């Protein structure tokens, strides 16, 4: 792989306006609302406000609010870069983990797969194909 391991992060929050104000103030930047893909209908769609995404080194991400996901504790979901997230997904159960959300399209942003590691942490994989 010719990229850094991490390509995206999500910080789960309970109060979007409060969190948005905090991050914009502390980091002196503007968060931009991300529209959610319309599919799949059975997957909860979070409200997301993205940190600036520019073509430069480093990962970008968003603050998120989604029913059933509380702030604090393990409220950060790290996505690992992949050529095809189905490849890493196929390795999850063999390594003792669990696939939580099989590979799915996220519109213009490619594809994701979400898994649980052997310690109970939720992680994601992202690819453009």
MOPAC internal coordinates of N, CA, C and O (Angstrom, degrees):
PM7 1SCF
backbone

  N    0.0000 0     0.00 0     0.00 0    0    0    0
  C    1.4436 1     0.00 0     0.00 0    1    0    0
  C    1.5288 1   108.07 1     0.00 0    2    1    0
  O    1.2310 1   120.84 1   -44.36 1    3    2    1
  N    1.3247 1   116.00 1   135.64 1    3    2    1
  C    1.4621 1   121.56 1  -178.11 1    5    3    2
  C    1.5193 1   113.38 1  -103.11 1    6    5    3
  O    1.2310 1   120.21 1  -154.97 1    7    6    5
  N    1.3373 1   117.20 1    25.03 1    7    6    5
  C    1.4624 1   120.74 1   179.38 1    9    7    6
  C    1.5241 1   109.31 1  -131.94 1   10    9    7
  O    1.2310 1   120.92 1   -10.54 1   11   10    9
  N    1.3375 1   115.84 1   169.46 1   11   10    9
  C    1.4570 1   119.50 1   172.13 1   13   11   10
  C    1.5219 1   108.79 1   -66.64 1   14   13   11
  O    1.2310 1   120.30 1   -24.37 1   15   14   13
  N    1.3206 1   117.03 1   155.63 1   15   14   13
  C    1.4598 1   120.92 1  -176.57 1   17   15   14
  C    1.5227 1   113.03 1   -64.56 1   18   17   15
  O    1.2310 1   119.59 1   140.00 1   19   18   17
  N    1.3125 1   118.39 1   -40.00 1   19   18   17
  C    1.4576 1   121.07 1  -175.67 1   21   19   18
  C    1.5245 1   110.39 1   -95.69 1   22   21   19
  O    1.2310 1   120.68 1   -47.40 1   23   22   21
  N    1.3538 1   116.31 1   132.60 1   23   22   21
  C    1.4618 1   119.54 1  -178.34 1   25   23   22
  C    1.5209 1   113.17 1  -120.69 1   26   25   23
  O    1.2310 1   118.77 1   168.00 1   27   26   25
  N    1.3346 1   119.94 1   -12.00 1   27   26   25
  C    1.4621 1   121.81 1  -175.93 1   29   27   26
  C    1.5101 1   109.10 1  -162.23 1   30   29   27
  O    1.2310 1   119.71 1   -28.55 1   31   30   29
  N    1.3200 1   118.16 1   151.45 1   31   30   29
  C    1.4599 1   121.80 1   173.11 1   33   31   30
  C    1.5127 1   109.66 1  -141.95 1   34   33   31
  O    1.2310 1   120.85 1   -25.79 1   35   34   33
  N    1.3219 1   115.98 1   154.21 1   35   34   33
  C    1.4518 1   122.61 1   175.11 1   37   35   34
  C    1.5198 1   108.00 1  -130.18 1   38   37   35
  O    1.2310 1   120.55 1   -47.03 1   39   38   37
  N    1.3222 1   116.56 1   132.97 1   39   38   37
  C    1.4575 1   122.50 1   177.65 1   41   39   38
  C    1.5259 1   106.66 1  -111.74 1   42   41   39
  O    1.2310 1   120.68 1   -69.73 1   43   42   41
  N    1.3146 1   116.30 1   110.27 1   43   42   41
  C    1.4577 1   120.01 1  -177.09 1   45   43   42
  C    1.5127 1   111.17 1   -78.60 1   46   45   43
  O    1.2310 1   121.09 1   -44.22 1   47   46   45
  N    1.3341 1   115.53 1   135.78 1   47   46   45
  C    1.4568 1   122.84 1  -175.06 1   49   47   46
  C    1.5269 1   109.12 1  -131.86 1   50   49   47
  O    1.2310 1   120.66 1   -20.39 1   51   50   49
  N    1.3287 1   116.33 1   159.61 1   51   50   49
  C    1.4578 1   121.73 1   176.42 1   53   51   50
  C    1.5193 1   112.51 1   -94.24 1   54   53   51
  O    1.2310 1   120.28 1   153.36 1   55   54   53
  N    1.3256 1   117.08 1   -26.64 1   55   54   53
  C    1.4609 1   121.86 1  -174.60 1   57   55   54
  C    1.5312 1   108.27 1  -132.58 1   58   57   55
  O    1.2310 1   120.51 1   -80.19 1   59   58   57
  N    1.3377 1   116.63 1    99.81 1   59   58   57
  C    1.4664 1   121.23 1  -176.80 1   61   59   58
  C    1.5266 1   112.60 1   -58.46 1   62   61   59
  O    1.2310 1   118.45 1   129.24 1   63   62   61
  N    1.3310 1   120.55 1   -50.76 1   63   62   61
  C    1.4784 1   118.80 1  -177.92 1   65   63   62
  C    1.5320 1   112.48 1   -58.52 1   66   65   63
  O    1.2310 1   120.56 1   138.41 1   67   66   65
  N    1.3227 1   116.54 1   -41.59 1   67   66   65
  C    1.4678 1   119.77 1  -179.73 1   69   67   66
  C    1.5299 1   110.45 1   -65.87 1   70   69   67
  O    1.2310 1   120.28 1   133.19 1   71   70   69
  N    1.3291 1   117.08 1   -46.81 1   71   70   69
  C    1.4664 1   120.78 1  -179.31 1   73   71   70
  C    1.5227 1   111.37 1   -65.89 1   74   73   71
  O    1.2310 1   120.55 1   138.36 1   75   74   73
  N    1.3376 1   116.55 1   -41.64 1   75   74   73
  C    1.4702 1   120.61 1   178.82 1   77   75   74
  C    1.5231 1   110.25 1   -59.66 1   78   77   75
  O    1.2310 1   120.66 1   133.78 1   79   78   77
  N    1.3067 1   116.34 1   -46.22 1   79   78   77
  C    1.4568 1   121.11 1   178.81 1   81   79   78
  C    1.5269 1   110.97 1   -60.53 1   82   81   79
  O    1.2310 1   120.37 1   136.25 1   83   82   81
  N    1.3102 1   116.89 1   -43.75 1   83   82   81
  C    1.4592 1   121.36 1   179.80 1   85   83   82
  C    1.5260 1   111.27 1   -59.86 1   86   85   83
  O    1.2310 1   120.21 1   124.99 1   87   86   85
  N    1.3335 1   117.21 1   -55.01 1   87   86   85
  C    1.4711 1   120.15 1  -176.55 1   89   87   86
  C    1.5217 1   111.91 1   -64.97 1   90   89   87
  O    1.2310 1   120.13 1   139.93 1   91   90   89
  N    1.3244 1   117.35 1   -40.07 1   91   90   89
  C    1.4629 1   119.23 1   178.63 1   93   91   90
  C    1.5197 1   111.07 1   -64.80 1   94   93   91
  O    1.2310 1   120.69 1   141.47 1   95   94   93
  N    1.3163 1   116.29 1   -38.53 1   95   94   93
  C    1.4714 1   119.99 1  -179.78 1   97   95   94
  C    1.5159 1   111.89 1   -71.60 1   98   97   95
  O    1.2310 1   120.43 1   129.53 1   99   98   97
  N    1.3074 1   116.78 1   -50.47 1   99   98   97
  C    1.4647 1   121.20 1  -176.07 1  101   99   98
  C    1.5249 1   112.08 1   -66.13 1  102  101   99
  O    1.2310 1   120.16 1   139.22 1  103  102  101
  N    1.3307 1   117.30 1   -40.78 1  103  102  101
  C    1.4639 1   120.85 1  -176.07 1  105  103  102
  C    1.5216 1   113.58 1   -95.84 1  106  105  103
  O    1.2310 1   120.13 1   176.51 1  107  106  105
  N    1.3304 1   117.36 1    -3.49 1  107  106  105
  C    1.4621 1   122.67 1   179.48 1  109  107  106
  C    1.5304 1   111.27 1    52.37 1  110  109  107
  O    1.2310 1   121.73 1  -122.17 1  111  110  109
  N    1.3223 1   114.30 1    57.83 1  111  110  109
  C    1.4539 1   121.28 1   178.98 1  113  111  110
  C    1.5137 1   108.93 1  -149.22 1  114  113  111
  O    1.2310 1   120.83 1    -6.01 1  115  114  113
  N    1.3242 1   116.03 1   173.99 1  115  114  113
  C    1.4544 1   120.81 1   179.43 1  117  115  114
  C    1.5217 1   109.62 1  -116.62 1  118  117  115
  O    1.2310 1   120.84 1   -51.85 1  119  118  117
  N    1.3223 1   116.01 1   128.15 1  119  118  117
  C    1.4588 1   121.15 1   174.93 1  121  119  118
  C    1.5227 1   108.48 1   -83.81 1  122  121  119
  O    1.2310 1   120.65 1   -34.66 1  123  122  121
  N    1.3304 1   116.37 1   145.34 1  123  122  121
  C    1.4557 1   122.69 1  -178.14 1  125  123  122
  C    1.5155 1   109.69 1  -118.40 1  126  125  123
  O    1.2310 1   120.43 1   -48.67 1  127  126  125
  N    1.3262 1   116.78 1   131.33 1  127  126  125
  C    1.4631 1   120.30 1   179.98 1  129  127  126
  C    1.5213 1   110.13 1   -64.31 1  130  129  127
  O    1.2310 1   121.16 1   -45.26 1  131  130  129
  N    1.3222 1   115.38 1   134.74 1  131  130  129
  C    1.4600 1   121.61 1   175.17 1  133  131  130
  C    1.5176 1   108.08 1  -102.24 1  134  133  131
  O    1.2310 1   120.65 1   -49.41 1  135  134  133
  N    1.3099 1   116.37 1   130.59 1  135  134  133
  C    1.4520 1   119.69 1   174.77 1  137  135  134
  C    1.5115 1   108.91 1   -79.57 1  138  137  135
  O    1.2310 1   120.94 1   -36.71 1  139  138  137
  N    1.3196 1   115.82 1   143.29 1  139  138  137
  C    1.4559 1   121.19 1   179.97 1  141  139  138
  C    1.5174 1   110.62 1   -87.61 1  142  141  139
  O    1.2310 1   120.74 1   -33.28 1  143  142  141
  N    1.3401 1   116.20 1   146.72 1  143  142  141
  C    1.4672 1   118.78 1   174.17 1  145  143  142
  C    1.5303 1   108.82 1   -66.49 1  146  145  143
  O    1.2310 1   120.51 1   -25.08 1  147  146  145
  N    1.3115 1   116.64 1   154.92 1  147  146  145
  C    1.4628 1   119.96 1  -178.47 1  149  147  146
  C    1.5224 1   112.50 1   -80.60 1  150  149  147
  O    1.2310 1   119.45 1   167.48 1  151  150  149
  N    1.2908 1   118.65 1   -12.52 1  151  150  149
  C    1.4734 1   122.45 1  -178.53 1  153  151  150
  C    1.5179 1   109.33 1  -122.19 1  154  153  151
  O    1.2310 1   118.69 1   -27.01 1  155  154  153
  N    1.3099 1   120.10 1   152.99 1  155  154  153
  C    1.4631 1   126.01 1    -6.97 1  157  155  154
  C    1.5186 1   110.31 1   -81.76 1  158  157  155
  O    1.2310 1   120.68 1   -29.71 1  159  158  157
  N    1.2932 1   116.30 1   150.29 1  159  158  157
  C    1.4593 1   122.15 1  -176.40 1  161  159  158
  C    1.5289 1   112.03 1   -69.13 1  162  161  159
  O    1.2310 1   119.82 1   156.02 1  163  162  161
  N    1.3414 1   117.96 1   -23.98 1  163  162  161
  C    1.4641 1   120.96 1  -176.74 1  165  163  162
  C    1.5284 1   113.02 1   -90.72 1  166  165  163
  O    1.2310 1   119.87 1  -175.77 1  167  166  165
  N    1.3249 1   117.86 1     4.23 1  167  166  165
  C    1.4561 1   121.89 1   179.07 1  169  167  166
  C    1.5191 1   108.76 1  -106.30 1  170  169  167
  O    1.2310 1   119.50 1   -53.77 1  171  170  169
  N    1.3393 1   118.56 1   126.23 1  171  170  169
  C    1.4784 1   120.40 1  -178.82 1  173  171  170
  C    1.5304 1   111.21 1   -57.36 1  174  173  171
  O    1.2310 1   120.56 1   -43.48 1  175  174  173
  N    1.3072 1   116.53 1   136.52 1  175  174  173
  C    1.4556 1   121.75 1  -179.05 1  177  175  174
  C    1.5228 1   110.02 1  -103.09 1  178  177  175
  O    1.2310 1   119.92 1   -63.91 1  179  178  177
  N    1.3228 1   117.75 1   116.09 1  179  178  177
  C    1.4660 1   119.79 1  -179.41 1  181  179  178
  C    1.5197 1   111.91 1   -78.00 1  182  181  179
  O    1.2310 1   121.03 1   -22.24 1  183  182  181
  N    1.3273 1   115.63 1   157.76 1  183  182  181
  C    1.4634 1   121.26 1   166.87 1  185  183  182
  C    1.5194 1   104.82 1   -85.62 1  186  185  183
  O    1.2310 1   120.34 1   -54.02 1  187  186  185
  N    1.3258 1   116.95 1   125.98 1  187  186  185
  C    1.4615 1   120.34 1  -174.52 1  189  187  186
  C    1.5226 1   111.29 1  -128.63 1  190  189  187
  O    1.2310 1   121.65 1   -42.99 1  191  190  189
  N    1.3450 1   114.44 1   137.01 1  191  190  189
  C    1.4588 1   122.79 1   174.10 1  193  191  190
  C    1.5188 1   107.41 1  -124.43 1  194  193  191
  O    1.2310 1   120.67 1   -65.99 1  195  194  193
  N    1.3399 1   116.33 1   114.01 1  195  194  193
  C    1.4609 1   122.01 1  -171.42 1  197  195  194
  C    1.5196 1   113.57 1   -87.41 1  198  197  195
  O    1.2310 1   121.93 1   -35.15 1  199  198  197
  N    1.3064 1   113.91 1   144.85 1  199  198  197
  C    1.4528 1   121.77 1   167.89 1  201  199  198
  C    1.5263 1   106.53 1   -72.18 1  202  201  199
  O    1.2310 1   119.38 1   -20.34 1  203  202  201
  N    1.3415 1   118.79 1   159.66 1  203  202  201
  C    1.4617 1   119.97 1  -179.44 1  205  203  202
  C    1.5302 1   111.53 1   -54.80 1  206  205  203
  O    1.2310 1   121.68 1   -41.71 1  207  206  205
  N    1.3321 1   114.40 1   138.29 1  207  206  205
  C    1.4645 1   121.02 1   179.24 1  209  207  206
  C    1.5155 1   108.11 1  -118.93 1  210  209  207
  O    1.2310 1   121.17 1   -75.48 1  211  210  209
  N    1.3019 1   115.37 1   104.52 1  211  210  209
  C    1.4502 1   120.37 1  -179.52 1  213  211  210
  C    1.5158 1   109.21 1  -122.73 1  214  213  211
  O    1.2310 1   121.01 1   -22.80 1  215  214  213
  N    1.3185 1   115.67 1   157.20 1  215  214  213
  C    1.4630 1   121.21 1   179.15 1  217  215  214
  C    1.5203 1   109.42 1   -75.11 1  218  217  215
  O    1.2310 1   121.31 1   -96.43 1  219  218  217
  N    1.3471 1   115.10 1    83.57 1  219  218  217
  C    1.4553 1   121.01 1   177.27 1  221  219  218
  C    1.5184 1   107.99 1  -157.94 1  222  221  219
  O    1.2310 1   119.99 1   -14.50 1  223  222  221
  N    1.3199 1   117.62 1   165.50 1  223  222  221
  C    1.4672 1   119.72 1  -177.90 1  225  223  222
  C    1.5227 1   112.65 1   -60.61 1  226  225  223
  O    1.2310 1   121.06 1   -30.12 1  227  226  225
  N    1.3021 1   115.57 1   149.88 1  227  226  225
  C    1.4560 1   121.57 1   177.28 1  229  227  226
  C    1.5125 1   111.51 1   108.92 1  230  229  227
  O    1.2310 1   121.04 1   -20.82 1  231  230  229
  N    1.3062 1   115.62 1   159.18 1  231  230  229
  C    1.4540 1   121.85 1  -178.84 1  233  231  230
  C    1.5225 1   110.45 1   -92.78 1  234  233  231
  O    1.2310 1   120.79 1   -32.82 1  235  234  233
  N    1.3190 1   116.09 1   147.18 1  235  234  233
  C    1.4431 1   121.28 1   170.86 1  237  235  234
  C    1.5165 1   107.54 1  -109.14 1  238  237  235
  O    1.2310 1   120.84 1    -4.59 1  239  238  237
  N    1.3232 1   116.01 1   175.41 1  239  238  237
  C    1.4458 1   119.33 1  -178.70 1  241  239  238
  C    1.5059 1   110.67 1  -172.30 1  242  241  239
  O    1.2310 1   120.80 1    15.84 1  243  242  241
  N    1.3389 1   116.08 1  -164.16 1  243  242  241
  C    1.4521 1   120.97 1  -175.40 1  245  243  242
  C    1.5107 1   111.11 1  -150.21 1  246  245  243
  O    1.2310 1   121.53 1   -21.37 1  247  246  245
  N    1.3380 1   114.67 1   158.63 1  247  246  245
  C    1.4530 1   119.09 1   166.15 1  249  247  246
  C    1.5197 1   105.16 1   -89.85 1  250  249  247
  O    1.2310 1   119.96 1   -34.70 1  251  250  249
  N    1.3235 1   117.69 1   145.30 1  251  250  249
  C    1.4567 1   122.24 1  -173.60 1  253  251  250
  C    1.5066 1   111.08 1  -137.53 1  254  253  251
  O    1.2310 1   121.16 1   -32.58 1  255  254  253
  N    1.3145 1   115.38 1   147.42 1  255  254  253
  C    1.4562 1   121.57 1   170.83 1  257  255  254
  C    1.5226 1   106.16 1  -129.15 1  258  257  255
  O    1.2310 1   121.02 1   -57.67 1  259  258  257
  N    1.3381 1   115.66 1   122.33 1  259  258  257
  C    1.4511 1   120.63 1  -179.87 1  261  259  258
  C    1.5182 1   108.76 1  -141.86 1  262  261  259
  O    1.2310 1   120.99 1   -46.53 1  263  262  261
  N    1.3163 1   115.72 1   133.47 1  263  262  261
  C    1.4501 1   120.93 1   179.12 1  265  263  262
  C    1.5274 1   109.85 1   -54.05 1  266  265  263
  O    1.2310 1   120.74 1   -49.16 1  267  266  265
  N    1.3317 1   116.18 1   130.84 1  267  266  265
  C    1.4539 1   121.52 1   178.78 1  269  267  266
  C    1.5089 1   115.01 1    91.59 1  270  269  267
  O    1.2310 1   120.29 1   174.75 1  271  270  269
  N    1.3415 1   117.05 1    -5.25 1  271  270  269
  C    1.4647 1   120.58 1   179.29 1  273  271  270
  C    1.5288 1   107.47 1  -120.21 1  274  273  271
  O    1.2310 1   120.52 1   -73.91 1  275  274  273
  N    1.3267 1   116.60 1   106.09 1  275  274  273
  C    1.4595 1   121.74 1  -177.74 1  277  275  274
  C    1.5243 1   111.49 1   -86.17 1  278  277  275
  O    1.2310 1   121.29 1   -24.73 1  279  278  277
  N    1.3057 1   115.14 1   155.27 1  279  278  277
  C    1.4593 1   121.06 1   174.38 1  281  279  278
  C    1.5260 1   109.17 1   -74.19 1  282  281  279
  O    1.2310 1   120.83 1   -19.61 1  283  282  281
  N    1.3209 1   116.02 1   160.39 1  283  282  281
  C    1.4606 1   120.75 1   179.22 1  285  283  282
  C    1.5081 1   111.05 1    84.84 1  286  285  283
  O    1.2310 1   121.07 1   -10.82 1  287  286  285
  N    1.3117 1   115.56 1   169.18 1  287  286  285
  C    1.4713 1   119.38 1  -179.26 1  289  287  286
  C    1.5080 1   110.73 1    62.18 1  290  289  287
  O    1.2310 1   120.55 1    52.10 1  291  290  289
  N    1.3130 1   116.56 1  -127.90 1  291  290  289
  C    1.4613 1   122.06 1  -179.83 1  293  291  290
  C    1.5215 1   109.11 1   -92.42 1  294  293  291
  O    1.2310 1   120.25 1  -119.28 1  295  294  293
  N    1.3233 1   117.13 1    60.72 1  295  294  293
  C    1.4571 1   120.54 1  -174.71 1  297  295  294
  C    1.5236 1   113.86 1   -97.87 1  298  297  295
  O    1.2310 1   119.78 1  -168.64 1  299  298  297
  N    1.3084 1   118.02 1    11.36 1  299  298  297
  C    1.4570 1   121.24 1   176.85 1  301  299  298
  C    1.5217 1   108.68 1  -113.47 1  302  301  299
  O    1.2310 1   120.42 1   -53.80 1  303  302  301
  N    1.3165 1   116.80 1   126.20 1  303  302  301
  C    1.4577 1   122.26 1  -179.91 1  305  303  302
  C    1.5229 1   108.03 1  -109.52 1  306  305  303
  O    1.2310 1   120.36 1   -62.25 1  307  306  305
  N    1.3093 1   116.92 1   117.75 1  307  306  305
  C    1.4592 1   122.27 1  -178.90 1  309  307  306
  C    1.5239 1   108.92 1   -98.38 1  310  309  307
  O    1.2310 1   121.08 1   -48.45 1  311  310  309
  N    1.3421 1   115.54 1   131.55 1  311  310  309
  C    1.4613 1   121.42 1   175.94 1  313  311  310
  C    1.5217 1   108.38 1  -103.73 1  314  313  311
  O    1.2310 1   120.82 1   -45.11 1  315  314  313
  N    1.3001 1   116.03 1   134.89 1  315  314  313
  C    1.4529 1   121.93 1   178.39 1  317  315  314
  C    1.5159 1   109.53 1  -100.47 1  318  317  315
  O    1.2310 1   120.72 1   -43.67 1  319  318  317
  N    1.3429 1   116.22 1   136.33 1  319  318  317
  C    1.4603 1   121.90 1   179.99 1  321  319  318
  C    1.5103 1   111.02 1   -65.09 1  322  321  319
  O    1.2310 1   120.90 1   -33.14 1  323  322  321
  N    1.3166 1   115.88 1   146.86 1  323  322  321
  C    1.4529 1   121.46 1  -177.03 1  325  323  322
  C    1.5227 1   110.21 1  -152.15 1  326  325  323
  O    1.2310 1   120.46 1   -27.12 1  327  326  325
  N    1.3067 1   116.72 1   152.88 1  327  326  325
  C    1.4627 1   120.71 1   171.38 1  329  327  326
  C    1.5220 1   109.43 1   -73.05 1  330  329  327
  O    1.2310 1   120.63 1   139.84 1  331  330  329
  N    1.3396 1   116.41 1   -40.16 1  331  330  329
  C    1.4686 1   123.65 1   177.49 1  333  331  330
  C    1.5194 1   106.39 1  -151.35 1  334  333  331
  O    1.2310 1   120.10 1   -68.97 1  335  334  333
  N    1.3226 1   117.41 1   111.03 1  335  334  333
  C    1.4619 1   120.39 1  -173.33 1  337  335  334
  C    1.5282 1   113.50 1   -62.35 1  338  337  335
  O    1.2310 1   119.90 1   164.50 1  339  338  337
  N    1.3124 1   117.79 1   -15.50 1  339  338  337
  C    1.4680 1   120.47 1   175.38 1  341  339  338
  C    1.5321 1   111.05 1   -65.38 1  342  341  339
  O    1.2310 1   120.41 1   153.31 1  343  342  341
  N    1.3198 1   116.83 1   -26.69 1  343  342  341
  C    1.4738 1   120.48 1  -179.81 1  345  343  342
  C    1.5212 1   110.15 1   -67.21 1  346  345  343
  O    1.2310 1   120.29 1   128.43 1  347  346  345
  N    1.3411 1   117.06 1   -51.57 1  347  346  345
  C    1.4660 1   120.18 1   178.45 1  349  347  346
  C    1.5304 1   110.57 1   -65.86 1  350  349  347
  O    1.2310 1   120.70 1   140.81 1  351  350  349
  N    1.3246 1   116.27 1   -39.19 1  351  350  349
  C    1.4677 1   120.48 1   178.24 1  353  351  350
  C    1.5253 1   110.76 1   -56.62 1  354  353  351
  O    1.2310 1   120.69 1   139.46 1  355  354  353
  N    1.3134 1   116.28 1   -40.54 1  355  354  353
  C    1.4658 1   120.45 1  -179.10 1  357  355  354
  C    1.5297 1   112.22 1   -66.08 1  358  357  355
  O    1.2310 1   120.02 1   159.87 1  359  358  357
  N    1.3066 1   117.57 1   -20.13 1  359  358  357
  C    1.4665 1   121.94 1  -178.97 1  361  359  358
  C    1.5311 1   112.99 1   -90.90 1  362  361  359
  O    1.2310 1   119.94 1   163.53 1  363  362  361
  N    1.3208 1   117.71 1   -16.47 1  363  362  361
  C    1.4660 1   122.29 1  -172.01 1  365  363  362
  C    1.5175 1   112.74 1   -57.79 1  366  365  363
  O    1.2310 1   119.86 1   123.02 1  367  366  365
  N    1.3173 1   117.87 1   -56.98 1  367  366  365
  C    1.4676 1   120.56 1  -175.37 1  369  367  366
  C    1.5236 1   111.65 1   -67.76 1  370  369  367
  O    1.2310 1   120.34 1   146.20 1  371  370  369
  N    1.3220 1   116.96 1   -33.80 1  371  370  369
  C    1.4694 1   120.42 1   177.39 1  373  371  370
  C    1.5242 1   111.13 1   -62.53 1  374  373  371
  O    1.2310 1   120.61 1   151.58 1  375  374  373
  N    1.3172 1   116.43 1   -28.42 1  375  374  373
  C    1.4627 1   121.52 1  -178.95 1  377  375  374
  C    1.5302 1   112.21 1   -93.40 1  378  377  375
  O    1.2310 1   119.86 1  -174.96 1  379  378  377
  N    1.3338 1   117.88 1     5.04 1  379  378  377
  C    1.4583 1   121.33 1   176.92 1  381  379  378
  C    1.5096 1   115.62 1    98.33 1  382  381  379
  O    1.2310 1   119.91 1  -174.67 1  383  382  381
  N    1.3322 1   117.78 1     5.33 1  383  382  381
  C    1.4625 1   121.55 1   179.69 1  385  383  382
  C    1.5127 1   112.21 1   -97.58 1  386  385  383
  O    1.2310 1   120.93 1    13.00 1  387  386  385
  N    1.3146 1   115.82 1  -167.00 1  387  386  385
  C    1.4590 1   121.86 1  -177.20 1  389  387  386
  C    1.5244 1   109.21 1  -139.61 1  390  389  387
  O    1.2310 1   120.27 1   -46.70 1  391  390  389
  N    1.3227 1   117.10 1   133.30 1  391  390  389
  C    1.4616 1   121.33 1   174.41 1  393  391  390
  C    1.5233 1   107.51 1   -78.92 1  394  393  391
  O    1.2310 1   120.76 1   -56.27 1  395  394  393
  N    1.3253 1   116.16 1   123.73 1  395  394  393
  C    1.4651 1   121.78 1  -178.79 1  397  395  394
  C    1.5253 1   110.53 1   -95.28 1  398  397  395
  O    1.2310 1   120.50 1   133.46 1  399  398  397
  N    1.3309 1   116.64 1   -46.54 1  399  398  397
  C    1.4663 1   122.72 1   176.53 1  401  399  398
  C    1.5262 1   106.98 1  -130.32 1  402  401  399
  O    1.2310 1   119.95 1   -68.56 1  403  402  401
  N    1.3400 1   117.69 1   111.44 1  403  402  401
  C    1.4615 1   119.49 1   177.24 1  405  403  402
  C    1.5289 1   110.94 1   -62.38 1  406  405  403
  O    1.2310 1   120.84 1   -17.36 1  407  406  405
  N    1.3146 1   116.00 1   162.64 1  407  406  405
  C    1.4632 1   121.83 1  -178.88 1  409  407  406
  C    1.5259 1   110.82 1   -44.54 1  410  409  407
  O    1.2310 1   121.70 1   -51.57 1  411  410  409
  N    1.3392 1   114.34 1   128.43 1  411  410  409
  C    1.4624 1   120.42 1   178.45 1  413  411  410
  C    1.5166 1   109.90 1  -142.96 1  414  413  411
  O    1.2310 1   121.02 1   -28.28 1  415  414  413
  N    1.3129 1   115.66 1   151.72 1  415  414  413
  C    1.4622 1   121.82 1   178.03 1  417  415  414
  C    1.5177 1   110.06 1   -75.70 1  418  417  415
  O    1.2310 1   121.07 1   -36.68 1  419  418  417
  N    1.3309 1   115.56 1   143.32 1  419  418  417
  C    1.4669 1   121.56 1   174.95 1  421  419  418
  C    1.5314 1   109.40 1  -125.22 1  422  421  419
  O    1.2310 1   121.36 1  -133.82 1  423  422  421
  N    1.3103 1   115.01 1    46.18 1  423  422  421
  C    1.4592 1   121.20 1   177.38 1  425  423  422
  C    1.5152 1   112.76 1    67.43 1  426  425  423
  O    1.2310 1   121.12 1    42.04 1  427  426  425
  N    1.3334 1   115.47 1  -137.96 1  427  426  425
  C    1.4670 1   121.29 1  -177.92 1  429  427  426
  C    1.5212 1   112.99 1   -65.42 1  430  429  427
  O    1.2310 1   120.24 1   169.59 1  431  430  429
  N    1.3375 1   117.14 1   -10.41 1  431  430  429
  C    1.4624 1   121.27 1  -175.52 1  433  431  430
  C    1.5236 1   112.92 1   -92.59 1  434  433  431
  O    1.2310 1   118.91 1  -175.28 1  435  434  433
  N    1.3270 1   119.69 1     4.72 1  435  434  433
  C    1.4561 1   121.80 1   175.33 1  437  435  434
  C    1.5089 1   113.67 1    98.85 1  438  437  435
  O    1.2310 1   121.23 1    49.89 1  439  438  437
  N    1.3417 1   115.25 1  -130.11 1  439  438  437
  C    1.4560 1   122.03 1  -173.90 1  441  439  438
  C    1.5271 1   110.23 1  -140.15 1  442  441  439
  O    1.2310 1   121.18 1   -27.78 1  443  442  441
  N    1.3226 1   115.35 1   152.22 1  443  442  441
  C    1.4587 1   120.57 1   173.56 1  445  443  442
  C    1.5157 1   109.88 1  -135.86 1  446  445  443
  O    1.2310 1   122.00 1   -20.18 1  447  446  445
  N    1.3119 1   113.77 1   159.82 1  447  446  445
  C    1.4577 1   123.52 1   170.58 1  449  447  446
  C    1.5204 1   104.89 1  -140.45 1  450  449  447
  O    1.2310 1   120.32 1   -40.36 1  451  450  449
  N    1.3313 1   116.99 1   139.64 1  451  450  449
  C    1.4577 1   120.90 1  -178.98 1  453  451  450
  C    1.5158 1   108.99 1  -120.40 1  454  453  451
  O    1.2310 1   121.14 1   -41.92 1  455  454  453
  N    1.3258 1   115.43 1   138.08 1  455  454  453
  C    1.4671 1   121.20 1  -176.59 1  457  455  454
  C    1.5146 1   110.87 1  -136.92 1  458  457  455
  O    1.2310 1   121.34 1   -13.12 1  459  458  457
  N    1.3088 1   115.04 1   166.88 1  459  458  457
  C    1.4561 1   121.67 1   173.73 1  461  459  458
  C    1.5231 1   106.69 1  -115.62 1  462  461  459
  O    1.2310 1   120.61 1   -48.40 1  463  462  461
  N    1.3254 1   116.45 1   131.60 1  463  462  461
  C    1.4608 1   119.73 1  -179.90 1  465  463  462
  C    1.5243 1   110.74 1   -80.79 1  466  465  463
  O    1.2310 1   120.29 1     3.27 1  467  466  465
  N    1.2929 1   117.05 1  -176.73 1  467  466  465
  C    1.4677 1   121.09 1  -177.20 1  469  467  466
  C    1.5199 1   112.60 1   -70.38 1  470  469  467
  O    1.2310 1   119.98 1   167.11 1  471  470  469
  N    1.3209 1   117.65 1   -12.89 1  471  470  469
  C    1.4616 1   122.04 1   179.79 1  473  471  470
  C    1.5198 1   112.56 1   -99.32 1  474  473  471
  O    1.2310 1   120.58 1   178.09 1  475  474  473
  N    1.3269 1   116.50 1    -1.91 1  475  474  473
  C    1.4557 1   120.50 1  -178.90 1  477  475  474
  C    1.5114 1   114.44 1    93.00 1  478  477  475
  O    1.2310 1   119.58 1  -177.05 1  479  478  477
  N    1.3352 1   118.40 1     2.95 1  479  478  477
  C    1.4639 1   121.80 1   177.40 1  481  479  478
  C    1.5180 1   109.98 1   -78.58 1  482  481  479
  O    1.2310 1   120.66 1   -39.84 1  483  482  481
  N    1.3205 1   116.34 1   140.16 1  483  482  481
  C    1.4570 1   121.38 1   176.32 1  485  483  482
  C    1.5115 1   108.21 1   -91.81 1  486  485  483
  O    1.2310 1   120.92 1   -48.73 1  487  486  485
  N    1.3362 1   115.84 1   131.27 1  487  486  485
  C    1.4711 1   122.53 1   178.67 1  489  487  486
  C    1.5264 1   107.91 1  -133.31 1  490  489  487
  O    1.2310 1   121.27 1   -16.15 1  491  490  489
  N    1.3130 1   115.18 1   163.85 1  491  490  489
  C    1.4617 1   119.60 1   178.33 1  493  491  490
  C    1.5073 1   111.81 1  -130.86 1  494  493  491
  O    1.2310 1   121.69 1   -17.90 1  495  494  493
  N    1.3193 1   114.37 1   162.10 1  495  494  493
  C    1.4632 1   122.80 1   175.38 1  497  495  494
  C    1.5121 1   106.53 1  -126.39 1  498  497  495
  O    1.2310 1   119.78 1   -39.16 1  499  498  497
  N    1.3349 1   118.03 1   140.84 1  499  498  497
  C    1.4535 1   122.48 1  -178.91 1  501  499  498
  C    1.5101 1   109.88 1  -130.09 1  502  501  499
  O    1.2310 1   121.33 1   -41.04 1  503  502  501
  N    1.3402 1   115.05 1   138.96 1  503  502  501
  C    1.4679 1   120.91 1   173.95 1  505  503  502
  C    1.5158 1   108.61 1  -146.79 1  506  505  503
  O    1.2310 1   120.63 1   -19.20 1  507  506  505
  N    1.3102 1   116.40 1   160.80 1  507  506  505
  C    1.4608 1   120.70 1   177.02 1  509  507  506
  C    1.5118 1   111.73 1   -90.34 1  510  509  507
  O    1.2310 1   120.14 1   171.82 1  511  510  509
  N    1.3263 1   117.33 1    -8.18 1  511  510  509
  C    1.4909 1   119.24 1   176.50 1  513  511  510
  C    1.4931 1   110.18 1  -132.58 1  514  513  511
  O    1.2310 1   120.10 1   180.00 1  515  514  513

